[in-house]
Every structure is written in structure tokens, then in C-alpha cells.
Amino acid sequence: MRTSEDKIHPVLKNQIIKTFVQTLADFHTSEDTEVFIKKFFTESELEMFSKRLAIGYWLKKGRSYSNIKTNLKVSSATIAEISKVIKTKGFDLGLKKIEAEEWANVWAKKIRKFSSKF
């Protein structure tokens, strides 16, 4: 009998991961992506992955372990795990996307405020 701990062949594993990534990349709107993700992942899986990103974001913003632990209801071990990978290329790409969105929102507000004066 097979268990979930049995490993699939590395080539097959790589192929199905690439297919999953391509599926996400093929969504044209964030709304479509959100619908897919909310139906694809269980609620606890989605929360777990979202928290990992939030931990990285808050660490990069300088929040303390205790603040993150209290607000996100995660362990110090989880925060420490994320702090180890926060500067890796993949994780950093995600954080840069969040920062770019924040920057765009700040400037969009400023432009709206400025243009409303005319």
C-alpha cells in the first residue's frame, strides 16, 4: 500500500510542478487566480501559504518575532524558518511584487489627490 510519504520519480515531480506553475501563470486576472486558488487549496493550506508570505513581508519591514507571532498566530520556529529563506531569489521575487504593488498604490493616491486640484 502506498502512503503520501512515498516519493514520486523526480522527473515526474518536476513535470507536475511546472504544469502547476504554468497553470497559475496562465490566469489573466487576479480575480481568476483567486477563484482557482480558493477552490484548489484547502482553507488551512491557503492560510499556511499566505502566512508564510506575510511572515516574510513583516520580517522585511522590521517587525519583531513577538509581533509576528502574536498577530499571525505562528510559532517562533516558523518565523525562523522563513527568516532563513527570505532573501532567496524565489521568496524575494514575491516580496518585490508586494512592494511594487504598495508603491503603485501610494503613487496612484498621490496622483488622484494632485489631479483633483485641477
C-alpha positions as CSV (number, residue, x, y, z in Angstrom):
1,M,0.0,0.0,0.0
2,R,1.3,3.4,-0.9
3,T,1.4,6.3,1.5
4,S,1.7,10.0,1.0
5,E,5.4,9.7,2.1
6,D,6.3,7.6,-0.9
7,K,8.2,9.8,-3.3
8,I,7.4,10.1,-7.0
9,H,10.0,10.0,-9.6
10,P,12.0,13.3,-9.7
11,V,11.3,13.8,-13.4
12,L,7.6,13.4,-12.9
13,K,7.7,15.6,-9.8
14,N,9.4,18.4,-11.8
15,Q,6.9,18.0,-14.7
16,I,3.8,18.3,-12.5
17,I,5.3,21.3,-10.6
18,K,6.0,23.0,-13.9
19,T,2.4,22.3,-15.0
20,F,1.1,23.8,-11.8
21,V,3.2,26.9,-12.1
22,Q,2.2,27.3,-15.8
23,T,-1.5,27.0,-14.8
24,L,-1.1,29.8,-12.3
25,A,0.9,31.9,-14.8
26,D,-1.9,31.5,-17.4
27,F,-4.5,33.2,-15.4
28,H,-5.1,36.7,-16.8
29,T,-6.7,38.4,-13.8
30,S,-6.0,38.3,-10.1
31,E,-9.8,37.5,-9.7
32,D,-9.5,34.3,-11.8
33,T,-6.3,33.3,-9.9
34,E,-8.1,33.9,-6.6
35,V,-11.1,31.8,-7.6
36,F,-8.8,29.0,-8.6
37,I,-6.6,29.1,-5.5
38,K,-9.5,29.3,-3.1
39,K,-11.0,26.1,-4.7
40,F,-7.8,24.3,-5.3
41,F,-6.3,24.6,-1.8
42,T,-8.0,23.7,1.4
43,E,-8.7,26.6,3.8
44,S,-5.8,25.5,6.0
45,E,-3.4,25.1,3.1
46,L,-4.2,28.6,1.8
47,E,-3.8,30.1,5.3
48,M,-0.5,28.3,5.8
49,F,1.0,29.6,2.4
50,S,-0.4,33.1,2.9
51,K,1.1,33.3,6.4
52,R,4.5,32.3,5.1
53,L,4.4,35.2,2.7
54,A,3.1,37.6,5.4
55,I,5.9,36.5,7.8
56,G,8.5,37.3,5.1
57,Y,6.9,40.6,4.3
58,W,6.7,41.6,8.0
59,L,10.3,40.5,8.7
60,K,11.5,42.6,5.8
61,K,9.5,45.5,7.2
62,G,11.4,45.1,10.5
63,R,8.6,43.7,12.7
64,S,9.7,41.7,15.7
65,Y,9.3,37.9,16.1
66,S,6.9,38.5,19.0
67,N,4.7,40.9,17.0
68,I,4.5,38.4,14.1
69,K,3.9,35.5,16.4
70,T,1.1,37.3,18.2
71,N,-0.6,38.7,15.1
72,L,-0.3,35.7,12.7
73,K,-0.6,33.0,15.4
74,V,2.6,31.2,14.3
75,S,5.5,29.7,16.1
76,S,9.0,31.2,16.5
77,A,10.2,28.1,14.6
78,T,8.1,29.0,11.6
79,I,9.3,32.6,11.7
80,A,12.9,31.4,12.0
81,E,12.4,29.1,9.0
82,I,11.0,31.9,6.9
83,S,13.8,34.3,8.0
84,K,16.3,31.8,6.5
85,V,14.7,31.8,3.1
86,I,13.6,35.4,2.9
87,K,16.5,36.6,0.8
88,T,16.5,33.6,-1.6
89,K,15.7,34.5,-5.2
90,G,12.2,32.9,-5.2
91,F,10.9,34.4,-2.0
92,D,12.5,37.8,-2.7
93,L,10.6,37.9,-6.0
94,G,7.3,37.5,-4.2
95,L,8.2,40.2,-1.7
96,K,9.2,42.6,-4.5
97,K,5.8,42.1,-6.2
98,I,4.1,43.1,-3.0
99,E,6.4,46.1,-2.6
100,A,5.8,47.2,-6.2
101,E,2.0,47.0,-5.6
102,E,2.3,49.1,-2.5
103,W,4.4,51.7,-4.3
104,A,1.9,51.8,-7.2
105,N,-1.0,52.3,-4.7
106,V,0.8,55.1,-2.9
107,W,1.6,56.9,-6.1
108,A,-1.9,56.4,-7.5
109,K,-3.3,58.1,-4.4
110,K,-0.9,61.0,-4.8
111,I,-1.8,61.4,-8.4
112,R,-5.5,61.3,-7.7
113,K,-5.1,63.9,-4.9
114,F,-3.0,66.1,-7.2
115,S,-5.3,65.9,-10.2
116,S,-8.4,66.6,-8.1
117,K,-7.0,70.1,-7.5
118,F,-7.4,71.0,-11.2
